[in-house]
Amino acid sequence: MHTLLGLGWDEWGSIVAIVTSVCVLANWILNKTVRIPLNDLGKRLSRFTNESLKVRQQNADAMNAIENRVIKVEGRLDGHDIEFKHLYEKEAKGNEKN
């Protein structure tokens, strides 16, 4: 009978069958307890990330719109300041004449 490392082929076949069944069982347990739940978690996290990026983009767009409005209002206020300054100077000249 043929042997390898002191064990016969039937004993090696039994060892390979046991190791294979343990590996298959460990793989099944890991799939059920770790990989599948984490895969679902990864999908949820990527959806959350996409939604948060959309919200951040919307907020940035809103901030840009508000900033543009503020710039327009500041321009109007500068115009009013110039007009008030002109009216104040006109009033001051009118008071000097009186």
Distance bins in CASP14 RR format, pairs under 12 A and 6 or more apart:
PFRMAT RR
TARGET T0000
AUTHOR 0000-0000-0000
RMODE 2
METHOD distances of the structure
MODEL  1
1 7 0 0 0 0 0 1 0 0 0 0 0
1 8 1 0 0 1 0 0 0 0 0 0 0
1 9 1 0 0 1 0 0 0 0 0 0 0
1 10 0 0 0 0 1 0 0 0 0 0 0
1 11 0 0 0 0 0 1 0 0 0 0 0
1 12 0 0 0 0 0 1 0 0 0 0 0
2 8 1 0 0 1 0 0 0 0 0 0 0
2 9 1 0 1 0 0 0 0 0 0 0 0
2 10 0 0 0 0 0 1 0 0 0 0 0
2 11 0 0 0 0 0 1 0 0 0 0 0
2 12 0 0 0 0 1 0 0 0 0 0 0
3 9 1 0 0 1 0 0 0 0 0 0 0
3 10 0 0 0 0 0 1 0 0 0 0 0
3 11 0 0 0 0 1 0 0 0 0 0 0
3 12 0 0 0 0 1 0 0 0 0 0 0
4 10 0 0 0 0 0 1 0 0 0 0 0
4 11 0 0 0 0 1 0 0 0 0 0 0
4 12 1 0 0 1 0 0 0 0 0 0 0
4 13 0 0 0 0 0 1 0 0 0 0 0
4 15 0 0 0 0 0 1 0 0 0 0 0
4 16 0 0 0 0 0 1 0 0 0 0 0
5 11 0 0 0 0 1 0 0 0 0 0 0
5 12 0 0 0 0 1 0 0 0 0 0 0
5 15 0 0 0 0 0 1 0 0 0 0 0
6 12 0 0 0 0 1 0 0 0 0 0 0
7 13 0 0 0 0 1 0 0 0 0 0 0
7 14 0 0 0 0 1 0 0 0 0 0 0
7 15 1 0 0 1 0 0 0 0 0 0 0
7 16 0 0 0 0 0 1 0 0 0 0 0
8 14 0 0 0 0 1 0 0 0 0 0 0
8 15 0 0 0 0 0 1 0 0 0 0 0
9 15 0 0 0 0 0 1 0 0 0 0 0
9 16 0 0 0 0 0 1 0 0 0 0 0
10 16 0 0 0 0 0 1 0 0 0 0 0
10 17 0 0 0 0 0 1 0 0 0 0 0
11 17 0 0 0 0 0 1 0 0 0 0 0
11 18 0 0 0 0 0 1 0 0 0 0 0
12 18 0 0 0 0 0 1 0 0 0 0 0
12 19 0 0 0 0 0 1 0 0 0 0 0
13 19 0 0 0 0 1 0 0 0 0 0 0
13 20 0 0 0 0 1 0 0 0 0 0 0
13 21 0 0 0 0 0 1 0 0 0 0 0
14 20 0 0 0 0 0 1 0 0 0 0 0
14 21 0 0 0 0 0 1 0 0 0 0 0
15 21 0 0 0 0 0 1 0 0 0 0 0
15 22 0 0 0 0 0 1 0 0 0 0 0
16 22 0 0 0 0 0 1 0 0 0 0 0
16 23 0 0 0 0 0 1 0 0 0 0 0
17 23 0 0 0 0 0 1 0 0 0 0 0
17 24 0 0 0 0 0 1 0 0 0 0 0
18 24 0 0 0 0 0 1 0 0 0 0 0
18 25 0 0 0 0 0 1 0 0 0 0 0
19 25 0 0 0 0 0 1 0 0 0 0 0
19 26 0 0 0 0 0 1 0 0 0 0 0
20 26 0 0 0 0 0 1 0 0 0 0 0
20 27 0 0 0 0 0 1 0 0 0 0 0
21 27 0 0 0 0 0 1 0 0 0 0 0
21 28 0 0 0 0 0 1 0 0 0 0 0
22 28 0 0 0 0 0 1 0 0 0 0 0
22 29 0 0 0 0 0 1 0 0 0 0 0
23 29 0 0 0 0 0 1 0 0 0 0 0
23 30 0 0 0 0 0 1 0 0 0 0 0
24 30 0 0 0 0 0 1 0 0 0 0 0
24 31 0 0 0 0 0 1 0 0 0 0 0
25 31 0 0 0 0 0 1 0 0 0 0 0
25 32 0 0 0 0 0 1 0 0 0 0 0
26 32 0 0 0 0 0 1 0 0 0 0 0
26 33 0 0 0 0 0 1 0 0 0 0 0
26 34 0 0 0 0 0 1 0 0 0 0 0
27 33 0 0 0 0 0 1 0 0 0 0 0
27 34 0 0 0 0 0 1 0 0 0 0 0
27 35 0 0 0 0 1 0 0 0 0 0 0
28 34 0 0 0 0 0 1 0 0 0 0 0
28 35 0 0 0 0 0 1 0 0 0 0 0
28 36 0 0 0 0 0 1 0 0 0 0 0
29 35 0 0 0 0 0 1 0 0 0 0 0
29 36 0 0 0 0 0 1 0 0 0 0 0
30 36 0 0 0 0 1 0 0 0 0 0 0
30 37 0 0 0 0 0 1 0 0 0 0 0
30 38 0 0 0 0 0 1 0 0 0 0 0
30 39 0 0 0 0 0 1 0 0 0 0 0
31 37 0 0 0 0 1 0 0 0 0 0 0
31 38 0 0 0 0 0 1 0 0 0 0 0
31 39 0 0 0 0 1 0 0 0 0 0 0
32 38 0 0 0 0 0 1 0 0 0 0 0
32 39 0 0 0 0 0 1 0 0 0 0 0
34 40 0 0 0 0 0 1 0 0 0 0 0
34 41 0 0 0 0 0 1 0 0 0 0 0
35 41 0 0 0 0 0 1 0 0 0 0 0
35 42 0 0 0 0 0 1 0 0 0 0 0
36 42 0 0 0 0 0 1 0 0 0 0 0
36 43 0 0 0 0 0 1 0 0 0 0 0
37 43 0 0 0 0 0 1 0 0 0 0 0
37 44 0 0 0 0 0 1 0 0 0 0 0
38 44 0 0 0 0 0 1 0 0 0 0 0
38 45 0 0 0 0 1 0 0 0 0 0 0
39 45 0 0 0 0 0 1 0 0 0 0 0
39 46 0 0 0 0 0 1 0 0 0 0 0
40 46 0 0 0 0 0 1 0 0 0 0 0
40 47 0 0 0 0 0 1 0 0 0 0 0
41 47 0 0 0 0 0 1 0 0 0 0 0
41 48 0 0 0 0 0 1 0 0 0 0 0
42 48 0 0 0 0 1 0 0 0 0 0 0
42 49 0 0 0 0 1 0 0 0 0 0 0
42 50 0 0 0 0 0 1 0 0 0 0 0
43 49 0 0 0 0 0 1 0 0 0 0 0
43 50 0 0 0 0 0 1 0 0 0 0 0
44 50 0 0 0 0 0 1 0 0 0 0 0
44 51 0 0 0 0 0 1 0 0 0 0 0
45 51 0 0 0 0 0 1 0 0 0 0 0
45 52 0 0 0 0 0 1 0 0 0 0 0
46 52 0 0 0 0 0 1 0 0 0 0 0
46 53 0 0 0 0 0 1 0 0 0 0 0
47 53 0 0 0 0 0 1 0 0 0 0 0
47 54 0 0 0 0 0 1 0 0 0 0 0
48 54 0 0 0 0 0 1 0 0 0 0 0
48 55 0 0 0 0 0 1 0 0 0 0 0
49 55 0 0 0 0 0 1 0 0 0 0 0
49 56 0 0 0 0 0 1 0 0 0 0 0
50 56 0 0 0 0 0 1 0 0 0 0 0
50 57 0 0 0 0 0 1 0 0 0 0 0
51 57 0 0 0 0 0 1 0 0 0 0 0
51 58 0 0 0 0 0 1 0 0 0 0 0
52 58 0 0 0 0 0 1 0 0 0 0 0
52 59 0 0 0 0 0 1 0 0 0 0 0
53 59 0 0 0 0 0 1 0 0 0 0 0
53 60 0 0 0 0 0 1 0 0 0 0 0
54 60 0 0 0 0 0 1 0 0 0 0 0
54 61 0 0 0 0 0 1 0 0 0 0 0
55 61 0 0 0 0 0 1 0 0 0 0 0
55 62 0 0 0 0 0 1 0 0 0 0 0
56 62 0 0 0 0 0 1 0 0 0 0 0
56 63 0 0 0 0 0 1 0 0 0 0 0
57 63 0 0 0 0 0 1 0 0 0 0 0
57 64 0 0 0 0 0 1 0 0 0 0 0
58 64 0 0 0 0 0 1 0 0 0 0 0
58 65 0 0 0 0 0 1 0 0 0 0 0
59 65 0 0 0 0 0 1 0 0 0 0 0
59 66 0 0 0 0 0 1 0 0 0 0 0
60 66 0 0 0 0 0 1 0 0 0 0 0
60 67 0 0 0 0 0 1 0 0 0 0 0
61 67 0 0 0 0 0 1 0 0 0 0 0
61 68 0 0 0 0 0 1 0 0 0 0 0
62 68 0 0 0 0 0 1 0 0 0 0 0
62 69 0 0 0 0 0 1 0 0 0 0 0
63 69 0 0 0 0 0 1 0 0 0 0 0
63 70 0 0 0 0 0 1 0 0 0 0 0
64 70 0 0 0 0 0 1 0 0 0 0 0
64 71 0 0 0 0 0 1 0 0 0 0 0
65 71 0 0 0 0 0 1 0 0 0 0 0
65 72 0 0 0 0 0 1 0 0 0 0 0
66 72 0 0 0 0 0 1 0 0 0 0 0
66 73 0 0 0 0 0 1 0 0 0 0 0
67 73 0 0 0 0 0 1 0 0 0 0 0
67 74 0 0 0 0 0 1 0 0 0 0 0
68 74 0 0 0 0 0 1 0 0 0 0 0
68 75 0 0 0 0 0 1 0 0 0 0 0
69 75 0 0 0 0 0 1 0 0 0 0 0
69 76 0 0 0 0 0 1 0 0 0 0 0
70 76 0 0 0 0 0 1 0 0 0 0 0
70 77 0 0 0 0 0 1 0 0 0 0 0
71 77 0 0 0 0 0 1 0 0 0 0 0
71 78 0 0 0 0 0 1 0 0 0 0 0
72 78 0 0 0 0 0 1 0 0 0 0 0
72 79 0 0 0 0 0 1 0 0 0 0 0
73 79 0 0 0 0 0 1 0 0 0 0 0
73 80 0 0 0 0 0 1 0 0 0 0 0
74 80 0 0 0 0 0 1 0 0 0 0 0
74 81 0 0 0 0 0 1 0 0 0 0 0
75 81 0 0 0 0 1 0 0 0 0 0 0
75 82 0 0 0 0 0 1 0 0 0 0 0
76 82 0 0 0 0 0 1 0 0 0 0 0
76 83 0 0 0 0 0 1 0 0 0 0 0
77 83 0 0 0 0 0 1 0 0 0 0 0
77 84 0 0 0 0 0 1 0 0 0 0 0
78 84 0 0 0 0 0 1 0 0 0 0 0
78 85 0 0 0 0 0 1 0 0 0 0 0
79 85 0 0 0 0 1 0 0 0 0 0 0
79 86 0 0 0 0 1 0 0 0 0 0 0
79 87 0 0 0 0 0 1 0 0 0 0 0
80 86 0 0 0 0 0 1 0 0 0 0 0
80 87 0 0 0 0 0 1 0 0 0 0 0
81 87 0 0 0 0 0 1 0 0 0 0 0
81 88 0 0 0 0 0 1 0 0 0 0 0
82 88 0 0 0 0 0 1 0 0 0 0 0
82 89 0 0 0 0 0 1 0 0 0 0 0
83 89 0 0 0 0 0 1 0 0 0 0 0
83 90 0 0 0 0 0 1 0 0 0 0 0
84 90 0 0 0 0 0 1 0 0 0 0 0
84 91 0 0 0 0 0 1 0 0 0 0 0
85 91 0 0 0 0 0 1 0 0 0 0 0
85 92 0 0 0 0 0 1 0 0 0 0 0
86 92 0 0 0 0 0 1 0 0 0 0 0
86 93 0 0 0 0 0 1 0 0 0 0 0
87 93 0 0 0 0 0 1 0 0 0 0 0
87 94 0 0 0 0 0 1 0 0 0 0 0
88 94 0 0 0 0 0 1 0 0 0 0 0
88 95 0 0 0 0 0 1 0 0 0 0 0
89 95 0 0 0 0 0 1 0 0 0 0 0
89 96 0 0 0 0 0 1 0 0 0 0 0
90 96 0 0 0 0 0 1 0 0 0 0 0
90 97 0 0 0 0 0 1 0 0 0 0 0
91 97 0 0 0 0 0 1 0 0 0 0 0
91 98 0 0 0 0 0 1 0 0 0 0 0
92 98 0 0 0 0 0 1 0 0 0 0 0
END
